[in-house]
Structures are given as C-alpha cells and as structure tokens.
Amino acid sequence: MFPNQDINTGILSGLLIDNSFGPFAKEYSEVISLPEEKIYVWTPEKDEYSKLISTVKPSIHNLSYWKNFGILFKYVMALTSDFESLIELEYKWIENFDKGKTKNELIYPDMEKYRHDEFMFNYDLKEIYEQGRVLNLSYLFDNRRLFNELYINDKFFFAVQHVVSAVSTHWYCHLCELSPPHLRKHPNHDFEKYYEVFALPRLEIAIIQATKAVEGLLGQPGSNKEKRLRRWKEVLDIDPDEKFLDSNKSYFTFHSYLVNEIRNNVAHNIKNKPFKANRKLTIQAQIYAWKLVHDYYGKLLKSNLENEPITFNREIESRIRKDLGTKITAENKLATTIYKQH
C-alpha cells in the first residue's frame, strides 16, 4: 500500500501550475509543509506547466484519518469558488523520484503494467502532466488561513466535508439560487422528466449530508430555546431572527425545520411528494448548510490563529509577489499609455 517506507513520493494529478513565477527547468522547491507531508513545486521542462509533488511520512497509516493536502485543497477550492470548482487531486506514486529525470524516465508503480504498451503509458502521462486546472501558486498563499483552519478545526472540516458531499451528490448553481431570477446565468435548472426518478436518492443523500453539516455546528435543535440561542451566538454571527431566503422562516427556526421536517419526514419519504417540491427543499437545505458554514468561518477569521501547523515557504511567496507586482506595474503602465493616446 502506498505510501510506504520505500515509495512515499507522489505527483498530484488534476492540477497544473503556471510558470509566471519564473522557474528554471528541473527546479524543485518546497512550497508547503504539513505535519505529515511536504509539497514541492517541480518544473519538468522549461516550456511545460509545473507540477506539485508530495512527499509523505509512512506514519500516516497510524492515523485514524489523514487530512492530506489533496483533500484540503479540494475543500479550499470548493469554498472559494461557491462550489463552481470541485477538483479531485490524485496521488500518482513515483519510485525513487529524481528531479533531474524526465517524466518518461521516472518509475510509476501503478503504471508499470503499461510500460510495454507505449500508447497507454503515454496517454496516462499526458493525463498527469497536461490535463487539469491551471493555477497560480499565489492561490495557495492567499488561502493559508483557510488551509490551517480546515486542518486544526475538526468541527469546521467535517461540516465542510458534509456540505461538499451534498453538493457533489446533487449539484445546483449556488450563485444562481442566491441571485434574483433576472440575474441568473442559467434560467432553468429543472431536470428532464425522465431523470427525476434517478435523482430521488440523490436528493435524499444531499438533504442528509446538509443536515449533518448543520448538526456538526449547532447540534440537535432541542427544546430549550435559551440554550439553543446561546449556542447559536457562540458559533455564528448571523442574526437568528433574520429571514432565511423565501422560506418564511428565520434562520433560527429553520434549524429545527431542517432537522425535524426536511430530514426526518421529507428525505425518508421523498417518493411521496412532487419531485419539484422535494428538489426545492433539497436546495434550501444545501444553501442553509453553506450559509452557516460560511458564517462560521467568518467568525473564525475574527479570532487569532494560535498555531499554524501548515507553514508556507516565505522565499517562494516573496518571489511570487515580486513577479505579480512586476506584472501589475507593467499592465498599469500599458493602461496609462493607452489612456494618454486616447
């Protein structure tokens, strides 16, 4: 099982790093240090995208669960894109990684069966090195607080995990649902009639996952209103009396409605009501969970982070900022020149 004592280095597939920070060919620099792994940026060739490389401590097998860079990145990207980007990073393990070798010379244990089938082998290499989301390294540094909060705060991490799971199971355009009808990018989100029956279990799972995210932050509604309000104000900054969307319920009362009505009655008897009504309730549950998770993170930002288990290479960051600053200055000069010409 990888990683192990002999093979503990993996290339992260699904992400391409643009070379605006000016790396030289074969450059290999540490970017992020996590308690169980280190992330490096490697530039195989001058004219190719750079890649992120992970080296992992075999001791991760002793953990109940491993909050690896891949899952942290997925949740950071989901949260900062309003769920428009759900990116899965795969660890493609490499034996005896050598930054000086070409990508064809490296040994990939999982791909060795394709070594004598050049077509399949090259296809897999192309998928690893040429396909994926293009990202500037500055994104990682811009979101260092979010990476650290997800790592150290289990309540936050698992609430986010449930929300992302709900959206992955039943996707909807988050921005459109929160915008007035005349500003929506996608005018119609309804499924085709034939697909509704296929989507029923997706709605049920999405409701349950959204509810688990809310319960992770607030617990069960309970009958003691004062205790619930006290808990609410400890966790959230949202005014409990504020109206939640078009539900005719406050944020506070929607909590018990979500748990007792939507989750317990609707989700488990979803086939007994019209599909469109069920889907509307599903989206409400998902948005409610997202709103609470987002607000909880906002409250976390107001407090000082006592320790940062995830550290970022300041030298690389300074280099990136310098490159970005040079680029912005050049763009401003060009804009000024164009303005004067007109």
C-alpha positions as CSV (number, residue, x, y, z in Angstrom):
1,M,0.0,0.0,0.0
2,F,1.4,3.4,-1.0
3,P,2.8,5.4,0.5
4,N,5.3,3.2,2.4
5,Q,8.9,3.2,3.6
6,D,10.2,2.7,0.1
7,I,7.7,4.7,-2.0
8,N,6.5,7.9,-0.4
9,T,6.6,10.4,-3.2
10,G,3.6,11.2,-5.4
11,I,2.8,13.7,-8.1
12,L,-0.5,15.4,-7.8
13,S,-2.7,14.8,-10.9
14,G,-5.5,17.2,-11.7
15,L,-3.6,20.4,-11.2
16,L,-1.2,22.4,-13.4
17,I,0.9,25.3,-12.0
18,D,1.5,28.2,-14.4
19,N,5.1,29.3,-14.6
20,S,4.6,33.0,-14.0
21,F,6.9,32.8,-11.0
22,G,9.8,32.2,-13.5
23,P,11.1,28.7,-12.6
24,F,14.1,27.2,-14.4
25,A,14.0,23.7,-15.9
26,K,14.2,20.9,-13.3
27,E,13.7,23.4,-10.4
28,Y,12.3,21.7,-7.3
29,S,11.3,23.9,-4.4
30,E,9.4,23.3,-1.2
31,V,6.1,25.3,-1.1
32,I,4.1,24.0,1.9
33,S,4.9,21.9,4.9
34,L,2.2,19.9,6.6
35,P,2.7,17.7,9.7
36,E,2.6,14.5,7.6
37,E,3.7,15.7,4.2
38,K,5.6,18.3,2.3
39,I,4.5,19.9,-1.0
40,Y,7.1,20.9,-3.6
41,V,6.7,22.6,-7.0
42,W,8.6,20.9,-9.8
43,T,9.1,22.1,-13.3
44,P,9.9,19.1,-15.6
45,E,10.8,21.2,-18.6
46,K,11.1,25.0,-19.2
47,D,8.1,25.2,-21.6
48,E,5.9,22.8,-19.6
49,Y,3.5,23.5,-16.7
50,S,4.9,22.9,-13.3
51,K,3.5,20.2,-11.0
52,L,3.1,19.7,-7.3
53,I,5.0,16.9,-5.7
54,S,4.1,15.4,-2.3
55,T,6.4,13.5,0.0
56,V,4.6,11.7,2.7
57,K,5.6,10.2,6.1
58,P,4.7,6.5,6.2
59,S,3.4,7.1,9.8
60,I,0.1,8.4,8.2
61,H,-1.0,4.7,8.3
62,N,-1.2,5.0,12.1
63,L,-3.7,7.8,11.9
64,S,-7.5,7.3,12.1
65,Y,-7.8,9.5,9.1
66,W,-5.3,11.6,7.2
67,K,-6.0,15.2,6.3
68,N,-3.8,15.3,3.3
69,F,-3.1,18.2,1.0
70,G,-5.3,16.8,-1.7
71,I,-8.5,16.9,0.4
72,L,-7.6,20.2,2.0
73,F,-7.1,21.7,-1.5
74,K,-10.4,20.3,-2.7
75,Y,-12.3,22.0,0.2
76,V,-10.4,25.3,-0.1
77,M,-11.2,25.4,-3.9
78,A,-14.9,24.5,-3.3
79,L,-15.3,27.2,-0.6
80,T,-13.6,29.9,-2.6
81,S,-15.5,29.2,-5.8
82,D,-19.0,28.9,-4.4
83,F,-18.8,25.2,-5.4
84,E,-18.1,26.0,-9.1
85,S,-14.8,24.1,-8.8
86,L,-14.8,20.6,-7.2
87,I,-11.3,19.3,-8.0
88,E,-10.1,15.9,-7.1
89,L,-6.4,15.6,-6.8
90,E,-5.0,12.1,-7.2
91,Y,-1.7,11.0,-5.8
92,K,0.3,9.2,-8.6
93,W,3.1,7.5,-6.8
94,I,6.7,7.6,-8.0
95,E,9.5,5.2,-7.1
96,N,12.9,6.9,-6.3
97,F,11.8,10.3,-7.5
98,D,14.7,12.2,-9.1
99,K,14.0,15.8,-10.1
100,G,16.7,15.6,-12.8
101,K,14.9,12.9,-14.7
102,T,12.4,13.4,-17.5
103,K,8.8,12.4,-16.8
104,N,9.2,9.4,-19.1
105,E,12.2,8.2,-17.2
106,L,10.5,8.2,-13.8
107,I,9.1,4.9,-12.5
108,Y,5.3,4.9,-11.7
109,P,4.5,1.7,-9.9
110,D,0.8,1.8,-10.8
111,M,1.6,2.4,-14.4
112,E,4.3,-0.2,-14.9
113,K,1.8,-2.6,-16.5
114,Y,1.6,-0.1,-19.3
115,R,5.4,0.3,-19.7
116,H,5.4,-2.0,-22.7
117,D,2.2,-0.5,-24.1
118,E,3.5,2.9,-25.2
119,F,0.1,4.2,-26.2
120,M,-1.5,3.6,-22.8
121,F,1.7,4.6,-20.9
122,N,2.0,7.9,-22.8
123,Y,-1.8,8.5,-22.5
124,D,-1.5,8.3,-18.7
125,L,1.5,10.6,-18.7
126,K,-0.4,13.1,-20.8
127,E,-3.3,12.9,-18.4
128,I,-1.0,13.6,-15.4
129,Y,1.2,16.3,-16.9
130,E,-1.0,18.1,-19.4
131,Q,-4.6,17.9,-18.1
132,G,-6.2,19.6,-15.1
133,R,-7.0,23.0,-13.7
134,V,-4.3,25.7,-14.3
135,L,-3.5,27.5,-11.1
136,N,-1.1,30.3,-10.0
137,L,0.9,29.4,-6.9
138,S,-0.3,32.7,-5.3
139,Y,-3.7,31.0,-4.7
140,L,-2.1,28.7,-2.1
141,F,-0.5,31.5,-0.2
142,D,-3.7,33.7,-0.4
143,N,-5.6,30.9,1.4
144,R,-3.1,29.9,4.1
145,R,-5.6,30.7,6.8
146,L,-8.3,28.5,5.3
147,F,-5.9,25.6,4.9
148,N,-4.9,25.9,8.5
149,E,-8.4,26.2,9.9
150,L,-9.5,23.1,7.9
151,Y,-6.6,21.2,9.3
152,I,-6.8,22.1,13.0
153,N,-10.6,22.5,13.4
154,D,-12.4,19.2,13.1
155,K,-15.8,20.8,13.6
156,F,-15.2,23.1,10.6
157,F,-13.5,20.4,8.5
158,F,-16.3,17.9,8.8
159,A,-19.0,20.5,8.4
160,V,-17.4,21.5,5.1
161,Q,-17.0,17.9,4.1
162,H,-20.7,17.2,4.5
163,V,-21.6,20.3,2.5
164,V,-19.2,19.4,-0.3
165,S,-20.6,15.9,-0.2
166,A,-24.1,17.2,-0.5
167,V,-23.2,19.4,-3.5
168,S,-21.2,16.6,-5.1
169,T,-24.2,14.3,-4.8
170,H,-26.8,16.9,-6.0
171,W,-25.2,19.8,-7.9
172,Y,-27.0,23.1,-8.4
173,C,-25.7,26.5,-9.4
174,H,-25.1,28.1,-6.0
175,L,-24.8,31.6,-7.4
176,C,-28.0,31.4,-9.4
177,E,-30.0,30.2,-6.5
178,L,-28.8,33.1,-4.4
179,S,-29.5,35.7,-7.2
180,P,-32.7,37.3,-8.3
181,P,-34.3,35.5,-11.2
182,H,-33.3,38.2,-13.8
183,L,-29.6,37.9,-12.9
184,R,-29.3,34.1,-13.1
185,K,-26.8,32.7,-15.6
186,H,-28.8,29.5,-16.0
187,P,-32.5,30.2,-16.5
188,N,-33.7,26.7,-16.0
189,H,-32.2,24.1,-13.5
190,D,-35.0,21.6,-13.7
191,F,-34.1,18.1,-14.6
192,E,-35.6,16.4,-17.6
193,K,-38.7,14.4,-16.6
194,Y,-37.1,11.0,-17.3
195,Y,-34.2,11.8,-14.9
196,E,-36.3,12.8,-11.9
197,V,-36.7,9.2,-10.7
198,F,-32.9,8.7,-11.0
199,A,-32.3,11.8,-8.9
200,L,-34.6,10.9,-6.0
201,P,-31.9,9.1,-4.0
202,R,-29.5,12.0,-4.7
203,L,-31.9,14.4,-3.1
204,E,-32.3,12.2,-0.1
205,I,-28.5,11.9,0.4
206,A,-28.0,15.7,-0.2
207,I,-30.5,16.6,2.5
208,I,-29.0,14.2,5.0
209,Q,-25.5,15.4,4.3
210,A,-26.5,19.1,4.5
211,T,-28.3,18.4,7.8
212,K,-25.2,16.6,9.2
213,A,-23.1,19.8,8.4
214,V,-25.6,21.9,10.4
215,E,-25.7,19.4,13.3
216,G,-21.9,19.4,13.4
217,L,-22.0,23.2,14.1
218,L,-25.2,23.5,16.2
219,G,-26.1,20.1,17.4
220,Q,-29.7,18.9,17.6
221,P,-32.3,21.6,17.9
222,G,-33.6,20.5,21.4
223,S,-36.5,22.1,23.3
224,N,-34.6,24.6,25.4
225,K,-34.8,27.8,23.3
226,E,-32.4,29.8,25.6
227,K,-29.7,27.2,25.4
228,R,-30.1,27.0,21.6
229,L,-29.9,30.7,21.2
230,R,-26.8,30.8,23.4
231,R,-25.2,28.0,21.3
232,W,-26.2,29.9,18.1
233,K,-24.5,33.1,19.2
234,E,-21.3,31.2,20.3
235,V,-21.0,29.6,16.9
236,L,-22.4,32.1,14.4
237,D,-22.7,35.8,13.7
238,I,-25.9,35.5,11.6
239,D,-28.9,37.3,13.3
240,P,-31.1,34.3,14.4
241,D,-34.2,36.4,13.6
242,E,-33.1,37.2,10.0
243,K,-35.4,35.6,7.4
244,F,-33.9,32.7,5.5
245,L,-34.3,33.2,1.8
246,D,-38.0,32.8,0.8
247,S,-38.8,30.2,3.4
248,N,-40.9,32.5,5.6
249,K,-38.8,31.2,8.5
250,S,-36.0,32.8,10.4
251,Y,-32.5,31.3,10.3
252,F,-33.1,30.1,13.9
253,T,-36.4,28.4,13.3
254,F,-35.2,26.9,10.0
255,H,-32.7,24.8,12.0
256,S,-35.4,22.7,13.7
257,Y,-37.5,22.7,10.5
258,L,-34.5,21.2,8.6
259,V,-33.8,18.5,11.2
260,N,-37.4,17.5,12.1
261,E,-39.3,18.1,8.9
262,I,-37.0,18.1,5.8
263,R,-34.5,15.5,7.0
264,N,-36.8,13.2,9.1
265,N,-40.0,13.4,7.1
266,V,-39.2,14.6,3.5
267,A,-35.8,12.8,3.0
268,H,-37.0,9.5,4.2
269,N,-40.4,9.7,2.4
270,I,-39.2,11.5,-0.7
271,K,-41.1,9.5,-3.2
272,N,-44.4,10.6,-1.7
273,K,-44.2,14.2,-2.7
274,P,-43.9,16.0,-6.1
275,F,-40.3,16.0,-7.3
276,K,-40.0,19.8,-7.9
277,A,-41.2,20.4,-4.3
278,N,-38.6,18.0,-3.0
279,R,-35.9,19.5,-5.1
280,K,-36.7,23.0,-3.8
281,L,-36.4,21.7,-0.2
282,T,-33.1,20.0,-1.0
283,I,-31.6,23.2,-2.4
284,Q,-32.8,25.1,0.6
285,A,-31.2,22.6,2.9
286,Q,-27.9,22.8,1.0
287,I,-27.9,26.6,0.9
288,Y,-28.7,26.8,4.6
289,A,-25.8,24.5,5.5
290,W,-23.5,26.5,3.2
291,K,-24.6,29.8,4.8
292,L,-23.9,28.6,8.3
293,V,-20.5,27.1,7.4
294,H,-19.5,30.3,5.6
295,D,-20.6,32.4,8.5
296,Y,-18.8,30.1,11.0
297,Y,-15.6,30.6,9.0
298,G,-16.1,34.4,9.0
299,K,-16.3,34.2,12.8
300,L,-13.1,32.2,13.0
301,L,-11.4,34.9,11.0
302,K,-12.1,37.4,13.7
303,S,-10.0,35.4,16.2
304,N,-6.3,35.0,16.2
305,L,-4.9,31.7,14.9
306,E,-2.8,30.5,17.8
307,N,-0.7,28.0,15.9
308,E,-0.2,27.2,12.2
309,P,0.6,23.6,11.7
310,I,0.7,24.2,7.9
311,T,3.6,26.5,7.0
312,F,4.3,28.2,3.7
313,N,7.7,28.9,2.1
314,R,8.2,32.7,2.6
315,E,11.0,32.8,0.0
316,I,8.8,31.3,-2.7
317,E,6.0,33.7,-1.6
318,S,8.2,36.7,-1.9
319,R,9.3,35.6,-5.4
320,I,5.7,35.1,-6.4
321,R,4.6,38.5,-5.0
322,K,7.5,40.2,-6.8
323,D,6.6,38.6,-10.1
324,L,3.0,39.5,-9.7
325,G,3.9,43.1,-8.7
326,T,6.1,43.4,-11.8
327,K,3.3,42.2,-14.0
328,I,0.8,44.5,-12.4
329,T,3.1,47.5,-12.8
330,A,3.7,46.7,-16.4
331,E,-0.1,46.4,-17.0
332,N,-0.7,49.7,-15.3
333,K,2.0,51.4,-17.4
334,L,0.4,50.0,-20.5
335,A,-3.1,51.1,-19.4
336,T,-1.7,54.6,-18.7
337,T,-0.1,54.8,-22.2
338,I,-3.3,53.7,-23.9
339,Y,-5.3,56.3,-21.8
340,K,-3.0,59.1,-22.8
341,Q,-3.2,58.1,-26.5
342,H,-6.9,58.5,-26.4
